Amino acid sequence: MNTENSGLAPSPEELDYLELDEIIEEEFGGDKENLIMMLQAIQRRYNFIPRPALAYLSEKTAVPLSRIYGIATFYATFSLEPRGRNLITVCLGTACHVRGAKRVQEQIEQFLHISNGQTTQDGCFTLESVRCIGCCSLGPVVKINEDVHARLSPDQVAKTLEHYE
Amino acid sequence: MKILSVKDLEKISEAFTKRLYFPENLKVNVGMASCGIAAGAKATLQRALKEHPAGDSVEIRQTGCIGFCEEEPLVEILGKGKPRVVYKRVTEDKFPDVFQDYLEEKFNKKLILGQMRDPRSILEEDRANPLEKVKAIKGIPFLDEIPFYAHQIKIALRNCGYIDPDSIEEYIGRGGYFAFVRILAEMKPEEIISVIKQSGLRGRGGGGFPTGIKWESCCKHPGERYVICNADEGDPGAYMDRSVLEGDPHSVLEGMLIAAYAVGSSQGFIYVRNEYPLAVKRLVSALKQAEDFGLLGDNIAGSNFGFHIKISTGAGAFVCGESTALMASLEGKVGRPRAKYVHTVEKGFRDGPSNLNNVETYANVPVIMLKGADWYRRMGTKYSKGTKVFSLVGKVKNTGLVEVPMGTTLRRIIFDMGGGIPRKRKFKAVQTGGPSGGCIPEAFLDLQVGFDELTKVGSMMGSGGMIVMDQDTCMVDLARYFLDFLKGESCGQCTPCREGIKQMLDVLTGICEGLGKEGDIELLEELGSMIQKFSLCGLGTSAPNPVLTTILYFRDEYEAHIYDKKCPAGVCKPLFHYEVDEKACTGCHVCALKCPQEAITGEKKKLHTLDQEKCVKCGICYDACKFDAIVVR
C-alpha cells in the first residue's frame, strides 16, 4: 500500500466521536448484532475504517477488539487502509470473466500504474475487484464510485477514466 | 389506510388497475433496475421527466426490469385505447424520437422490441384483458412471439417490469397480498404447509430442499422461531434475486408473511448483499409501506398475528450464502459455517428454530397459495416442479433473465431464447450452479433442466446462473478462475477446504503458466475427491466441481496445456501468441490504430505485421478485427 496516503488517515484525536456515537447508539442501538452495519456506516463516513474507530466500537459495544478486527478483515467490503478519491471496482464475476474482465483489469492496472488493491500516488484512484455486482448481462462491468460502466472493452479504459478527477 | 380484509384489497386493486392499465393520457414506464441504470436508464428517466414534468398530461413512472437486459434501457409507452409498446435501447438522446414515434403512431420497427398482447399478471386471469379491444400494430411482433419471451411463464418475475416497485398499491392492483390476507382469515398453518408440500416447491437458492418439509420441521421445534430470507445472492453470474428485489419487493415480503404465519414466527430478517444498494433501498421503502398498510407489524389485518422484518446487509462474503454462516453473520459475527448435526430449523439464528428460504422461493409462495398446488405441480419434471428463473449470460446473443418451466432443455434456452452464440463463434459449454456447479458440454444440450437432472451430469442448479461459453473461453483457465474465487472466499475454518483448494489452485496456475507436468490431472482429481469428502460445509464439498467437470468433459484442453504447451482458446498468455493471417488480412488498419503498444504496423490495404516483442496479448486487435485476420497460435 502506498505510504503517501497515510497522511489521509485520521489520528484518534481527529475522529469525530460524537458522529461515531450517532452511528453506534442512535442508528444501531448499540446492539452488537448490528456490528457489521455499524462498520459499514463508519466506512461510508470515512471511505475506509480508521483503526481508532475499531477500538472505540469495541469499547461501546463491549465486544473484544480482536473480534471486531476479525469481522473487519473477514468481510471483503471493509478496508482498513485509506482509499483514493475515486473507487474503481472491477467486476470479476463469471459472466464478466468470460467476456474478458481480466483484460479490462490489466488495462486499468497498466494505465494507472497500480495493481489490484492499490491507490495511485496522487490519491485519485483506488483499484479493487468485486465478485459480482449482478449486472451480468452487460459485462464486462466496471463500477467507478456509483457509476456503472457496462460493456467496457480494454480500449475504452483510458477514455472512461479521464472523466474522474 | 390499513388493510383489514380482502374487500379492502379489492378496493385498492380496482383503483390502481386503472392506473396500471387505463391511463387517462400517455404513460411512460422506464425500466429502472440496476441493469437498466447501467445501460443509461437514469439519464433517460431524467430526460423524460424534464420534458414532461409533474402536472404534464404525460405520466412518467419507473418500473423494474422486464428481463431482456441485452436491449436495455427499455421504455414502455401506453395510451388510452392504444397498444402497449416496448421500445429498446432508449438512451437519453433517443427518448424524444421514441416518444414522437408513439405519439404519431409511426411505430418504427427499428426502435421497438415488441407490443404487448396481454399485460396482466398470472394472478389476474379472471379479469378482462385491458388490451382485448385495442387494435394491434401491423408488422410489430407481440412480445410473446419474440423467441426470448416465447417459452416463458412468469411466476416469480410476474411483476418485474410491470409495476412501480415503490408502489404497494400497484402490487395489490396485480393481485398482490390477496393470498396472504385470505390465508390469514381462512386457513390454518398446517393447511398452508400441506399446500406447499403438495406443490413440490423446492428451494430456489441452490440445494433444492423441499420447502414444505422445511417449514414443517421448523414448526415442530419449540422456542422463538425466525423466518429469514436469503438475499445474499453470491453466485457470480446469477442475478434473478436482485431483479425480484428491485422490481417486486412486496412479492418477497408476502412470501415471508405466509411462511411466518405457517411456522408461527413473529420476527423475520432479510439478509441482503451490500453490493445491491438499489435492492436495499427498494426493500426499505417496501417495508415502510407494508407497515403503513397494516400488513406488517402487530395485529396484522386486524388479527392476532404479528410479524416484523429487519433488513441486514452483508459485507461481501460468498460463504454467507450458506445457512449457518448467514445466521452467524446476522448475529453480527464473522460468517463461518458450522457442522449441521443439528439443523437450523431446530437451532439456527440466536439458537432458535429458523426457517431460511431464498428470494425466488418466497416470491413463488403467494402464487402457489392462490392458484393451488395442483396447478403448480402441472409444470416441471417428476421431481422438479414449477418454473425457474435463469440468468442467461456470457457469450450468448440475448442476455437476460428467463423464467421457464422446469424440464425445458438447455438447447431451447441457449439457442432458441438466447439466440445462440454471437460473432459466429462456436458453442463450447454452459456453466451452471456458480462456483459449486460445473460445465456442461455440447453433448448434453438436450438435457432437461431440473435439480436432479443437472446433478447427474456433474453440475447443479445453484441459484440459476447460466453462463454460456464459446471457443474463446479456456476451460482450464475457467477452472482456475473458480478455484481462485473459492480460495478467497473459503472461511479458512476447515483444513481440506482451506489448504486443499490452495493446492489445487497452485497446480492449475502452473498448468496455465506452461509449467504443467505429467500427473497433474490425476493429482487434481485426487485432491478434488478429498476436498469433496472431508470439507465442513457446502462451499468446500462442492468446490472441486468446476475442476472435475472440466477434466471430465474437456480433458483434451488440459492435455494441450500440459503436453503441447498450448492454450487453444488463446487465454493463458504464456501458451499462445497472436499472428496476422496473411490470407485474411485486408489491410484495413483498424488493429494498428487500436493497439495500445503500437505493435502492429503496415500500410493501408497492405498486409500488416505484428511485433511479438512489443505485443502484450491484450486481445484488443483480436476483438477489433472484423475479418478474423488476427489468429491465436
Interface residues (C-beta under 8 A of the other chain):
Chain A: D31 K32 E33 N34 L35 I36 M37 L39 Q40 R67 G70 I71 F74 Y75 A76 T77 F78 L92 G93 T94 A95 C96 H97 V98 R99 G100 R103 E106 Q107 Q110 V130 R131 C132 I133 G134 C135 C136 S137 L138 G139 V141 V148 H149 A150 S153 P154 D155
Chain B: S34 C35 I37 A38 A39 C69 E70 E72 E233 G234 D235 P236 G237 A238 Y239 R242 N274 E275 Y276 S312 T313 G314 A315 G316 A317 F318 S329 L330 E331 G332 K333 V334 G335 S391 L392 V393 G394 K395 T399 G400 Q431 G434 G465 I467 M469 T473 L478 Y481 F482 F485 G488 E489 C491 K594 P596 V616 C618 G619 I620 D623 A624
